[in-house]
Amino acid sequence: MYRSMLFIIFILSITSCQEDLIPDEPDQTLGGDIPTELASYFKAFQEEASQHGIVVDYDEANVTAEIQKLNQGSVAGSCTTNGQDIRHITIDQEFWNKATHLIKEMVIFHELGHCVLGRGHKEDSFENGVCQSIMRSGLGSCQDAYVLENRAYFIKELFAGDD
Ligand SMILES: [Zn+2]
């Protein structure tokens, strides 16, 4: 019982430098408590998961999310979870104002990788230095290459895991 009180907080580093306030409104159709601005990304994750035979039920998993100023330097997102009934994703407001669609997707999928799939970090890189997984911490030495041409590979890796 005591163990369930321990939260694991994962953070992801990406440089950002802009500020703006956008209100969060819960999306009623998606389940969980997820702001409208994030809903399309959470839906995409659900659809990709289902392509890989994984059912994601945000209500069932008690997934909540918000966009908020994280005030942690270059941190773009975080997942706070006890692996059971708490799965909270925070996306940094400054990062959100500045990031491209694909980078937003990478960060949200990364945090959902922690909070929903239960994955930890993986820092492995290919010979050319590119990260093998979007589950990299952002603190290691590998380079991100989450571009359209690589998207299918990274999504497969996300749901298939390390094997
Ligand atoms: Zn992480």
Backbone and ligand atoms as CSV (ligand in chain L), in Angstrom:
chain,resi,resn,atom,element,x,y,z
A,1,MET,N,N,0.841,-1.202,0.000
A,1,MET,CA,C,0.000,0.000,0.000
A,1,MET,C,C,0.869,1.244,0.000
A,2,TYR,N,N,1.925,1.204,0.806
A,2,TYR,CA,C,2.817,2.347,0.913
A,2,TYR,C,C,3.455,2.637,-0.443
A,3,ARG,N,N,3.783,1.553,-1.141
A,3,ARG,CA,C,4.456,1.695,-2.425
A,3,ARG,C,C,3.622,2.507,-3.417
A,4,SER,N,N,2.292,2.339,-3.343
A,4,SER,CA,C,1.437,3.027,-4.310
A,4,SER,C,C,1.452,4.541,-4.112
A,5,MET,N,N,1.979,5.019,-3.021
A,5,MET,CA,C,2.058,6.451,-2.782
A,5,MET,C,C,3.239,7.084,-3.517
A,6,LEU,N,N,4.142,6.251,-3.991
A,6,LEU,CA,C,5.319,6.781,-4.672
A,6,LEU,C,C,4.982,7.158,-6.110
A,7,PHE,N,N,5.235,8.375,-6.458
A,7,PHE,CA,C,5.019,8.817,-7.826
A,7,PHE,C,C,6.331,8.739,-8.596
A,8,ILE,N,N,6.206,8.389,-9.839
A,8,ILE,CA,C,7.382,8.440,-10.701
A,8,ILE,C,C,7.163,9.599,-11.652
A,9,ILE,N,N,8.092,10.483,-11.712
A,9,ILE,CA,C,7.942,11.628,-12.603
A,9,ILE,C,C,8.994,11.553,-13.704
A,10,PHE,N,N,8.527,11.513,-14.922
A,10,PHE,CA,C,9.433,11.496,-16.056
A,10,PHE,C,C,9.429,12.869,-16.706
A,11,ILE,N,N,10.540,13.321,-17.073
A,11,ILE,CA,C,10.580,14.606,-17.765
A,11,ILE,C,C,11.299,14.454,-19.094
A,12,LEU,N,N,11.009,15.359,-19.974
A,12,LEU,CA,C,11.604,15.311,-21.306
A,12,LEU,C,C,12.139,16.694,-21.630
A,13,SER,N,N,13.326,16.708,-22.107
A,13,SER,CA,C,14.001,17.976,-22.339
A,13,SER,C,C,13.948,18.414,-23.800
A,14,ILE,N,N,13.497,19.611,-24.014
A,14,ILE,CA,C,13.585,20.216,-25.339
A,14,ILE,C,C,13.637,21.722,-25.106
A,15,THR,N,N,14.501,22.380,-25.810
A,15,THR,CA,C,14.631,23.818,-25.588
A,15,THR,C,C,13.403,24.565,-26.085
A,16,SER,N,N,13.001,25.546,-25.354
A,16,SER,CA,C,11.868,26.367,-25.766
A,16,SER,C,C,12.026,27.771,-25.207
A,17,CYS,N,N,11.422,28.763,-25.845
A,17,CYS,CA,C,11.635,30.139,-25.400
A,17,CYS,C,C,10.525,31.081,-25.851
A,18,GLN,N,N,9.291,30.802,-25.472
A,18,GLN,CA,C,8.181,31.677,-25.833
A,18,GLN,C,C,7.078,31.525,-24.797
A,19,GLU,N,N,6.261,32.521,-24.634
A,19,GLU,CA,C,5.250,32.471,-23.584
A,19,GLU,C,C,3.919,33.013,-24.085
A,20,ASP,N,N,2.863,32.318,-23.770
A,20,ASP,CA,C,1.513,32.728,-24.146
A,20,ASP,C,C,0.525,31.915,-23.333
A,21,LEU,N,N,-0.618,32.481,-23.025
A,21,LEU,CA,C,-1.604,31.736,-22.241
A,21,LEU,C,C,-2.769,31.286,-23.110
A,22,ILE,N,N,-3.058,30.008,-23.059
A,22,ILE,CA,C,-4.197,29.447,-23.785
A,22,ILE,C,C,-5.011,28.642,-22.774
A,23,PRO,N,N,-6.322,28.897,-22.661
A,23,PRO,CA,C,-7.106,28.179,-21.653
A,23,PRO,C,C,-7.294,26.698,-21.983
A,24,ASP,N,N,-7.300,25.873,-20.950
A,24,ASP,CA,C,-7.556,24.439,-21.124
A,24,ASP,C,C,-9.045,24.170,-20.950
A,25,GLU,N,N,-9.615,23.404,-21.861
A,25,GLU,CA,C,-11.003,22.976,-21.686
A,25,GLU,C,C,-11.064,21.471,-21.851
A,26,PRO,N,N,-11.742,20.788,-20.939
A,26,PRO,CA,C,-11.806,19.330,-21.021
A,26,PRO,C,C,-12.524,18.864,-22.288
A,27,ASP,N,N,-12.021,17.812,-22.912
A,27,ASP,CA,C,-12.684,17.235,-24.077
A,27,ASP,C,C,-13.570,16.086,-23.601
A,28,GLN,N,N,-14.871,16.239,-23.758
A,28,GLN,CA,C,-15.805,15.262,-23.191
A,28,GLN,C,C,-15.879,13.970,-24.005
A,29,THR,N,N,-15.498,14.028,-25.274
A,29,THR,CA,C,-15.686,12.859,-26.123
A,29,THR,C,C,-14.556,11.848,-26.011
A,30,LEU,N,N,-13.422,12.280,-25.487
A,30,LEU,CA,C,-12.229,11.443,-25.534
A,30,LEU,C,C,-12.094,10.539,-24.318
A,31,GLY,N,N,-12.749,10.860,-23.237
A,31,GLY,CA,C,-12.535,10.132,-21.993
A,31,GLY,C,C,-11.387,10.757,-21.242
A,32,GLY,N,N,-11.227,10.356,-19.986
A,32,GLY,CA,C,-10.195,10.981,-19.173
A,32,GLY,C,C,-10.503,12.452,-19.011
A,33,ASP,N,N,-9.530,13.241,-18.693
A,33,ASP,CA,C,-9.701,14.684,-18.563
A,33,ASP,C,C,-8.558,15.327,-19.336
A,34,ILE,N,N,-8.850,15.614,-20.600
A,34,ILE,CA,C,-7.807,16.010,-21.541
A,34,ILE,C,C,-8.214,17.311,-22.231
A,35,PRO,N,N,-7.394,18.344,-22.172
A,35,PRO,CA,C,-7.750,19.618,-22.796
A,35,PRO,C,C,-7.972,19.481,-24.308
A,36,THR,N,N,-8.893,20.265,-24.819
A,36,THR,CA,C,-9.240,20.223,-26.244
A,36,THR,C,C,-8.018,20.343,-27.156
A,37,GLU,N,N,-7.124,21.218,-26.789
A,37,GLU,CA,C,-5.928,21.435,-27.619
A,37,GLU,C,C,-5.088,20.177,-27.782
A,38,LEU,N,N,-5.148,19.297,-26.785
A,38,LEU,CA,C,-4.336,18.079,-26.812
A,38,LEU,C,C,-5.094,16.896,-27.396
A,39,ALA,N,N,-6.420,17.065,-27.542
A,39,ALA,CA,C,-7.283,15.920,-27.851
A,39,ALA,C,C,-6.891,15.203,-29.139
A,40,SER,N,N,-6.547,15.950,-30.199
A,40,SER,CA,C,-6.253,15.287,-31.475
A,40,SER,C,C,-5.010,14.399,-31.353
A,41,TYR,N,N,-4.063,14.809,-30.515
A,41,TYR,CA,C,-2.845,14.013,-30.330
A,41,TYR,C,C,-3.141,12.753,-29.508
A,42,PHE,N,N,-3.979,12.915,-28.498
A,42,PHE,CA,C,-4.363,11.751,-27.687
A,42,PHE,C,C,-5.184,10.764,-28.523
A,43,LYS,N,N,-6.027,11.301,-29.413
A,43,LYS,CA,C,-6.803,10.438,-30.319
A,43,LYS,C,C,-5.876,9.689,-31.265
A,44,ALA,N,N,-4.880,10.396,-31.794
A,44,ALA,CA,C,-3.929,9.761,-32.717
A,44,ALA,C,C,-3.187,8.626,-32.020
A,45,PHE,N,N,-2.821,8.841,-30.753
A,45,PHE,CA,C,-2.131,7.804,-29.985
A,45,PHE,C,C,-3.025,6.572,-29.841
A,46,GLN,N,N,-4.305,6.836,-29.533
A,46,GLN,CA,C,-5.285,5.757,-29.381
A,46,GLN,C,C,-5.398,4.952,-30.680
A,47,GLU,N,N,-5.446,5.675,-31.811
A,47,GLU,CA,C,-5.590,5.009,-33.109
A,47,GLU,C,C,-4.347,4.199,-33.458
A,48,GLU,N,N,-3.166,4.774,-33.209
A,48,GLU,CA,C,-1.924,4.048,-33.488
A,48,GLU,C,C,-1.817,2.822,-32.580
A,49,ALA,N,N,-2.219,2.973,-31.322
A,49,ALA,CA,C,-2.182,1.844,-30.381
A,49,ALA,C,C,-3.062,0.717,-30.890
A,50,SER,N,N,-4.248,1.079,-31.358
A,50,SER,CA,C,-5.181,0.065,-31.828
A,50,SER,C,C,-4.639,-0.660,-33.062
A,51,GLN,N,N,-3.898,0.073,-33.916
A,51,GLN,CA,C,-3.221,-0.561,-35.063
A,51,GLN,C,C,-2.218,-1.623,-34.601
A,52,HIS,N,N,-1.705,-1.446,-33.383
A,52,HIS,CA,C,-0.739,-2.389,-32.848
A,52,HIS,C,C,-1.366,-3.319,-31.809
A,53,GLY,N,N,-2.712,-3.410,-31.850
A,53,GLY,CA,C,-3.411,-4.372,-31.001
A,53,GLY,C,C,-3.506,-3.974,-29.541
A,54,ILE,N,N,-3.321,-2.675,-29.237
A,54,ILE,CA,C,-3.385,-2.218,-27.849
A,54,ILE,C,C,-4.599,-1.305,-27.681
A,55,VAL,N,N,-5.470,-1.656,-26.749
A,55,VAL,CA,C,-6.649,-0.834,-26.478
A,55,VAL,C,C,-6.285,0.216,-25.426
A,56,VAL,N,N,-6.474,1.481,-25.786
A,56,VAL,CA,C,-6.207,2.568,-24.836
A,56,VAL,C,C,-7.536,3.198,-24.444
A,57,ASP,N,N,-7.882,3.081,-23.172
A,57,ASP,CA,C,-9.116,3.665,-22.641
A,57,ASP,C,C,-8.712,4.708,-21.596
A,58,TYR,N,N,-8.809,6.000,-21.984
A,58,TYR,CA,C,-8.311,7.069,-21.107
A,58,TYR,C,C,-9.120,7.171,-19.817
A,59,ASP,N,N,-10.426,6.858,-19.889
A,59,ASP,CA,C,-11.243,6.866,-18.677
A,59,ASP,C,C,-10.792,5.772,-17.724
A,60,GLU,N,N,-10.732,4.579,-18.275
A,60,GLU,CA,C,-10.343,3.390,-17.510
A,60,GLU,C,C,-8.974,3.584,-16.853
A,61,ALA,N,N,-8.061,4.191,-17.604
A,61,ALA,CA,C,-6.687,4.356,-17.115
A,61,ALA,C,C,-6.523,5.613,-16.261
A,62,ASN,N,N,-7.620,6.369,-16.095
A,62,ASN,CA,C,-7.576,7.608,-15.309
A,62,ASN,C,C,-6.517,8.586,-15.817
A,63,VAL,N,N,-6.495,8.767,-17.133
A,63,VAL,CA,C,-5.510,9.681,-17.718
A,63,VAL,C,C,-6.037,11.114,-17.646
A,64,THR,N,N,-5.211,11.995,-17.121
A,64,THR,CA,C,-5.530,13.417,-17.099
A,64,THR,C,C,-4.364,14.171,-17.716
A,65,ALA,N,N,-4.650,15.360,-18.239
A,65,ALA,CA,C,-3.586,16.128,-18.878
A,65,ALA,C,C,-3.864,17.614,-18.747
A,66,GLU,N,N,-2.813,18.397,-18.858
A,66,GLU,CA,C,-2.961,19.853,-18.842
A,66,GLU,C,C,-1.774,20.485,-19.562
A,67,ILE,N,N,-2.012,21.704,-20.003
A,67,ILE,CA,C,-0.914,22.514,-20.531
A,67,ILE,C,C,-0.656,23.585,-19.489
A,68,GLN,N,N,0.581,23.662,-19.064
A,68,GLN,CA,C,0.899,24.579,-17.971
A,68,GLN,C,C,2.357,24.989,-18.078
A,69,LYS,N,N,2.678,26.117,-17.535
A,69,LYS,CA,C,4.077,26.521,-17.524
A,69,LYS,C,C,4.835,25.639,-16.531
A,70,LEU,N,N,5.844,24.904,-17.035
A,70,LEU,CA,C,6.542,23.953,-16.175
A,70,LEU,C,C,7.674,24.589,-15.369
A,71,ASN,N,N,8.203,25.708,-15.870
A,71,ASN,CA,C,9.281,26.378,-15.127
A,71,ASN,C,C,10.444,25.456,-14.782
A,72,GLN,N,N,10.769,24.555,-15.695
A,72,GLN,CA,C,11.887,23.649,-15.434
A,72,GLN,C,C,12.872,23.703,-16.582
A,73,GLY,N,N,13.274,24.891,-16.958
A,73,GLY,CA,C,14.258,25.043,-18.020
A,73,GLY,C,C,13.727,24.533,-19.333
A,74,SER,N,N,14.385,23.516,-19.898
A,74,SER,CA,C,14.034,23.040,-21.225
A,74,SER,C,C,13.071,21.855,-21.207
A,75,VAL,N,N,12.429,21.605,-20.080
A,75,VAL,CA,C,11.509,20.467,-19.987
A,75,VAL,C,C,10.228,20.746,-20.775
A,76,ALA,N,N,9.883,19.830,-21.693
A,76,ALA,CA,C,8.722,20.029,-22.570
A,76,ALA,C,C,7.477,19.342,-22.051
A,77,GLY,N,N,7.661,18.245,-21.311
A,77,GLY,CA,C,6.499,17.507,-20.839
A,77,GLY,C,C,6.871,16.626,-19.674
A,78,SER,N,N,5.850,16.196,-18.932
A,78,SER,CA,C,6.119,15.266,-17.835
A,78,SER,C,C,4.937,14.314,-17.666
A,79,CYS,N,N,5.243,13.137,-17.168
A,79,CYS,CA,C,4.220,12.156,-16.808
A,79,CYS,C,C,4.382,11.861,-15.329
A,80,THR,N,N,3.320,12.078,-14.576
A,80,THR,CA,C,3.327,11.726,-13.159
A,80,THR,C,C,2.390,10.544,-12.989
A,81,THR,N,N,2.922,9.426,-12.508
A,81,THR,CA,C,2.083,8.232,-12.403
A,81,THR,C,C,2.504,7.374,-11.219
A,82,ASN,N,N,1.549,6.672,-10.654
A,82,ASN,CA,C,1.875,5.638,-9.671
A,82,ASN,C,C,1.693,4.265,-10.315
A,83,GLY,N,N,1.495,4.260,-11.659
A,83,GLY,CA,C,1.329,3.015,-12.385
A,83,GLY,C,C,-0.050,2.413,-12.202
A,84,GLN,N,N,-0.915,3.106,-11.453
A,84,GLN,CA,C,-2.256,2.576,-11.187
A,84,GLN,C,C,-3.321,3.608,-11.527
A,85,ASP,N,N,-3.744,4.361,-10.532
A,85,ASP,CA,C,-4.885,5.243,-10.759
A,85,ASP,C,C,-4.499,6.703,-11.009
A,86,ILE,N,N,-3.215,6.995,-10.996
A,86,ILE,CA,C,-2.784,8.366,-11.305
A,86,ILE,C,C,-1.881,8.333,-12.537
A,87,ARG,N,N,-2.331,9.003,-13.597
A,87,ARG,CA,C,-1.550,9.095,-14.836
A,87,ARG,C,C,-1.754,10.503,-15.370
A,88,HIS,N,N,-0.925,11.425,-14.929
A,88,HIS,CA,C,-1.128,12.828,-15.279
A,88,HIS,C,C,-0.009,13.346,-16.172
A,89,ILE,N,N,-0.410,13.900,-17.295
A,89,ILE,CA,C,0.566,14.435,-18.247
A,89,ILE,C,C,0.487,15.952,-18.245
A,90,THR,N,N,1.636,16.586,-18.092
A,90,THR,CA,C,1.710,18.045,-18.173
A,90,THR,C,C,2.593,18.415,-19.362
A,91,ILE,N,N,2.071,19.278,-20.213
A,91,ILE,CA,C,2.841,19.772,-21.346
A,91,ILE,C,C,3.171,21.242,-21.066
A,92,ASP,N,N,4.423,21.581,-21.251
A,92,ASP,CA,C,4.859,22.947,-20.953
A,92,ASP,C,C,4.255,23.959,-21.935
A,93,GLN,N,N,3.689,25.015,-21.375
A,93,GLN,CA,C,3.024,26.037,-22.189
A,93,GLN,C,C,3.979,26.704,-23.189
A,94,GLU,N,N,5.164,27.011,-22.762
A,94,GLU,CA,C,6.113,27.699,-23.648
A,94,GLU,C,C,6.520,26.796,-24.807
A,95,PHE,N,N,6.760,25.515,-24.481
A,95,PHE,CA,C,7.073,24.532,-25.520
A,95,PHE,C,C,5.909,24.457,-26.512
A,96,TRP,N,N,4.680,24.372,-25.991
A,96,TRP,CA,C,3.492,24.191,-26.827
A,96,TRP,C,C,3.299,25.351,-27.802
A,97,ASN,N,N,3.569,26.548,-27.341
A,97,ASN,CA,C,3.393,27.735,-28.192
A,97,ASN,C,C,4.329,27.722,-29.386
A,98,LYS,N,N,5.444,27.039,-29.238
A,98,LYS,CA,C,6.514,27.159,-30.221
A,98,LYS,C,C,6.673,25.932,-31.117
A,99,ALA,N,N,6.291,24.752,-30.615
A,99,ALA,CA,C,6.643,23.500,-31.287
A,99,ALA,C,C,5.839,23.263,-32.564
A,100,THR,N,N,6.431,22.488,-33.473
A,100,THR,CA,C,5.732,22.064,-34.684
A,100,THR,C,C,4.809,20.891,-34.340
A,101,HIS,N,N,3.906,20.587,-35.269
A,101,HIS,CA,C,2.963,19.484,-35.071
A,101,HIS,C,C,3.670,18.175,-34.727
A,102,LEU,N,N,4.697,17.833,-35.490
A,102,LEU,CA,C,5.371,16.544,-35.276
A,102,LEU,C,C,6.102,16.485,-33.937
A,103,ILE,N,N,6.691,17.611,-33.536
A,103,ILE,CA,C,7.406,17.623,-32.251
A,103,ILE,C,C,6.406,17.543,-31.092
A,104,LYS,N,N,5.268,18.214,-31.248
A,104,LYS,CA,C,4.207,18.078,-30.235
A,104,LYS,C,C,3.784,16.623,-30.109
A,105,GLU,N,N,3.596,15.975,-31.279
A,105,GLU,CA,C,3.184,14.567,-31.275
A,105,GLU,C,C,4.238,13.707,-30.587
A,106,MET,N,N,5.513,13.958,-30.899
A,106,MET,CA,C,6.587,13.159,-30.305
A,106,MET,C,C,6.571,13.277,-28.781
A,107,VAL,N,N,6.409,14.501,-28.287
A,107,VAL,CA,C,6.442,14.716,-26.838
A,107,VAL,C,C,5.224,14.073,-26.166
A,108,ILE,N,N,4.048,14.230,-26.765
A,108,ILE,CA,C,2.846,13.637,-26.170
A,108,ILE,C,C,2.912,12.112,-26.223
A,109,PHE,N,N,3.348,11.564,-27.362
A,109,PHE,CA,C,3.475,10.109,-27.468
A,109,PHE,C,C,4.508,9.588,-26.465
A,110,HIS,N,N,5.582,10.356,-26.263
A,110,HIS,CA,C,6.613,9.984,-25.288
A,110,HIS,C,C,6.000,9.903,-23.885
A,111,GLU,N,N,5.278,10.946,-23.508
A,111,GLU,CA,C,4.686,10.962,-22.158
A,111,GLU,C,C,3.627,9.867,-22.012
A,112,LEU,N,N,2.851,9.626,-23.076
A,112,LEU,CA,C,1.879,8.528,-23.036
A,112,LEU,C,C,2.591,7.182,-22.985
A,113,GLY,N,N,3.775,7.119,-23.588
A,113,GLY,CA,C,4.612,5.913,-23.486
A,113,GLY,C,C,4.908,5.583,-22.033
A,114,HIS,N,N,5.220,6.611,-21.244
A,114,HIS,CA,C,5.433,6.410,-19.804
A,114,HIS,C,C,4.116,6.096,-19.092
A,115,CYS,N,N,3.154,7.029,-19.241
A,115,CYS,CA,C,1.957,7.015,-18.394
A,115,CYS,C,C,0.996,5.883,-18.750
A,116,VAL,N,N,0.873,5.559,-20.046
A,116,VAL,CA,C,-0.119,4.558,-20.468
A,116,VAL,C,C,0.549,3.210,-20.772
A,117,LEU,N,N,1.687,3.244,-21.479
A,117,LEU,CA,C,2.337,1.976,-21.857
A,117,LEU,C,C,3.283,1.467,-20.767
A,118,GLY,N,N,3.609,2.318,-19.814
A,118,GLY,CA,C,4.500,1.894,-18.726
A,118,GLY,C,C,5.951,1.775,-19.144
A,119,ARG,N,N,6.321,2.410,-20.261
A,119,ARG,CA,C,7.713,2.323,-20.714
A,119,ARG,C,C,8.623,3.279,-19.949
A,120,GLY,N,N,9.868,2.877,-19.801
A,120,GLY,CA,C,10.895,3.755,-19.240
A,120,GLY,C,C,11.689,4.399,-20.362
A,121,HIS,N,N,12.838,4.946,-20.037
A,121,HIS,CA,C,13.658,5.586,-21.061
A,121,HIS,C,C,14.547,4.586,-21.780
A,122,LYS,N,N,14.849,4.886,-23.014
A,122,LYS,CA,C,15.757,4.071,-23.820
A,122,LYS,C,C,16.654,5.019,-24.596
A,123,GLU,N,N,17.945,4.966,-24.335
A,123,GLU,CA,C,18.870,5.961,-24.909
A,123,GLU,C,C,19.643,5.440,-26.119
A,124,ASP,N,N,19.384,4.201,-26.545
A,124,ASP,CA,C,20.161,3.594,-27.628
A,124,ASP,C,C,20.111,4.426,-28.904
A,125,SER,N,N,21.225,4.410,-29.637
A,125,SER,CA,C,21.249,5.128,-30.907
A,125,SER,C,C,21.728,4.222,-32.032
A,126,PHE,N,N,21.390,4.590,-33.261
A,126,PHE,CA,C,21.918,3.910,-34.439
A,126,PHE,C,C,23.357,4.389,-34.661
A,127,GLU,N,N,24.046,3.752,-35.620
A,127,GLU,CA,C,25.446,4.109,-35.881
A,127,GLU,C,C,25.598,5.577,-36.265
A,128,ASN,N,N,24.570,6.142,-36.900
A,128,ASN,CA,C,24.648,7.554,-37.306
A,128,ASN,C,C,24.292,8.514,-36.168
A,129,GLY,N,N,24.057,7.975,-34.983
A,129,GLY,CA,C,23.806,8.835,-33.823
A,129,GLY,C,C,22.341,9.148,-33.574
A,130,VAL,N,N,21.465,8.661,-34.471
A,130,VAL,CA,C,20.028,8.938,-34.308
A,130,VAL,C,C,19.442,8.025,-33.226
A,131,CYS,N,N,18.601,8.613,-32.369
A,131,CYS,CA,C,17.944,7.852,-31.302
A,131,CYS,C,C,17.124,6.706,-31.895
A,132,GLN,N,N,17.173,5.542,-31.250
A,132,GLN,CA,C,16.392,4.396,-31.719
A,132,GLN,C,C,14.942,4.468,-31.265
A,133,SER,N,N,14.674,5.348,-30.294
A,133,SER,CA,C,13.330,5.392,-29.724
A,133,SER,C,C,12.967,6.820,-29.342
A,134,ILE,N,N,11.664,7.146,-29.446
A,134,ILE,CA,C,11.238,8.438,-28.918
A,134,ILE,C,C,11.167,8.378,-27.393
A,135,MET,N,N,11.446,7.206,-26.809
A,135,MET,CA,C,11.485,7.095,-25.351
A,135,MET,C,C,12.869,7.480,-24.813
A,136,ARG,N,N,13.669,8.140,-25.619
A,136,ARG,CA,C,14.951,8.671,-25.132
A,136,ARG,C,C,14.646,9.790,-24.140
A,137,SER,N,N,15.569,10.030,-23.214
A,137,SER,CA,C,15.287,11.012,-22.160
A,137,SER,C,C,15.450,12.446,-22.629
A,138,GLY,N,N,16.209,12.654,-23.691
A,138,GLY,CA,C,16.539,14.017,-24.105
A,138,GLY,C,C,17.782,14.526,-23.397
A,139,LEU,N,N,18.277,13.740,-22.452
A,139,LEU,CA,C,19.474,14.133,-21.701
A,139,LEU,C,C,20.699,13.356,-22.184
A,140,GLY,N,N,20.472,12.331,-23.021
A,140,GLY,CA,C,21.557,11.520,-23.545
A,140,GLY,C,C,22.188,12.164,-24.765
A,141,SER,N,N,22.975,11.385,-25.514
A,141,SER,CA,C,23.725,11.979,-26.618
A,141,SER,C,C,23.092,11.724,-27.984
A,142,CYS,N,N,22.053,10.889,-28.068
A,142,CYS,CA,C,21.490,10.603,-29.388
A,142,CYS,C,C,20.665,11.773,-29.913
A,143,GLN,N,N,20.496,11.808,-31.248
A,143,GLN,CA,C,19.797,12.904,-31.925
A,143,GLN,C,C,18.392,12.457,-32.336
A,144,ASP,N,N,17.412,13.315,-32.108
A,144,ASP,CA,C,16.052,13.009,-32.536
A,144,ASP,C,C,15.927,13.093,-34.045
A,145,ALA,N,N,15.110,12.212,-34.603
A,145,ALA,CA,C,14.826,12.287,-36.039
A,145,ALA,C,C,13.374,11.889,-36.262
A,146,TYR,N,N,12.486,12.514,-35.483
A,146,TYR,CA,C,11.057,12.218,-35.613
A,146,TYR,C,C,10.492,13.074,-36.747
A,147,VAL,N,N,10.822,12.666,-37.959
A,147,VAL,CA,C,10.320,13.339,-39.160
A,147,VAL,C,C,9.342,12.387,-39.846
A,148,LEU,N,N,8.582,12.909,-40.795
A,148,LEU,CA,C,7.519,12.137,-41.433
A,148,LEU,C,C,8.003,10.791,-41.968
A,149,GLU,N,N,9.196,10.793,-42.561
A,149,GLU,CA,C,9.741,9.570,-43.167
A,149,GLU,C,C,10.022,8.499,-42.117
A,150,ASN,N,N,10.282,8.917,-40.883
A,150,ASN,CA,C,10.643,7.955,-39.838
A,150,ASN,C,C,9.490,7.642,-38.891
A,151,ARG,N,N,8.367,8.353,-39.069
A,151,ARG,CA,C,7.283,8.278,-38.098
A,151,ARG,C,C,6.803,6.839,-37.871
A,152,ALA,N,N,6.587,6.103,-38.957
A,152,ALA,CA,C,6.061,4.739,-38.825
A,152,ALA,C,C,7.021,3.859,-38.022
A,153,TYR,N,N,8.328,4.018,-38.272
A,153,TYR,CA,C,9.311,3.241,-37.505
A,153,TYR,C,C,9.207,3.547,-36.012
A,154,PHE,N,N,9.207,4.850,-35.674
A,154,PHE,CA,C,9.214,5.231,-34.256
A,154,PHE,C,C,7.928,4.811,-33.549
A,155,ILE,N,N,6.816,4.864,-34.270
A,155,ILE,CA,C,5.550,4.458,-33.654
A,155,ILE,C,C,5.525,2.954,-33.422
A,156,LYS,N,N,6.050,2.214,-34.389
A,156,LYS,CA,C,6.147,0.762,-34.199
A,156,LYS,C,C,7.031,0.436,-33.007
A,157,GLU,N,N,8.153,1.117,-32.920
A,157,GLU,CA,C,9.082,0.899,-31.799
A,157,GLU,C,C,8.404,1.242,-30.466
A,158,LEU,N,N,7.613,2.317,-30.473
A,158,LEU,CA,C,6.932,2.743,-29.241
A,158,LEU,C,C,6.012,1.654,-28.716
A,159,PHE,N,N,5.220,1.061,-29.601
A,159,PHE,CA,C,4.232,0.070,-29.152
A,159,PHE,C,C,4.797,-1.333,-29.059
A,160,ALA,N,N,5.814,-1.639,-29.862
A,160,ALA,CA,C,6.390,-2.989,-29.817
A,160,ALA,C,C,7.434,-3.103,-28.729
A,161,GLY,N,N,7.923,-1.977,-28.212
A,161,GLY,CA,C,8.885,-2.007,-27.127
A,161,GLY,C,C,10.293,-2.294,-27.599
A,162,ASP,N,N,11.093,-2.833,-26.715
A,162,ASP,CA,C,12.524,-2.981,-26.959
A,162,ASP,C,C,12.878,-4.153,-27.862
A,163,ASP,N,N,11.930,-5.071,-28.059
A,163,ASP,CA,C,12.289,-6.315,-28.770
A,163,ASP,C,C,12.354,-6.119,-30.281
L,1,ZN,ZN,ZN,10.574,10.582,-20.497
